[in-house]
């Protein structure tokens, strides 16, 4: 799962049409439109955190975190994302769709 959330190739399979990276800068491409994000932090097999470069809010970011239940060993992908209140439902629907794509890809 970690390679699908942390590498350009993995992210390009479910999150965006294409993803490129140069160092800590990731370029996400959807329908020919590009958005860049800076890799803020990551921990192998646990999480990755990005900040959209166009986002002026210094506190906002999006994070993909892998959680494994100690008892059942069930794996969950926790998504943290900041959005305007008027875009909240649209953001939720978008993330649900994207994560469904990932779920289908990894066969989990």
Buried (B, 14 or more C-beta within 10 A) or exposed (E): BBEBBBBBEBBBBBBBEBBBBEEEEBBBBEEEEEBBBBBEEBEEEEBBBBBBEEBEEEEEBBBBBBEEEEEEEEEEBEBEBBBEEEEEEEBEEEBEEBBEEBEEEBEE
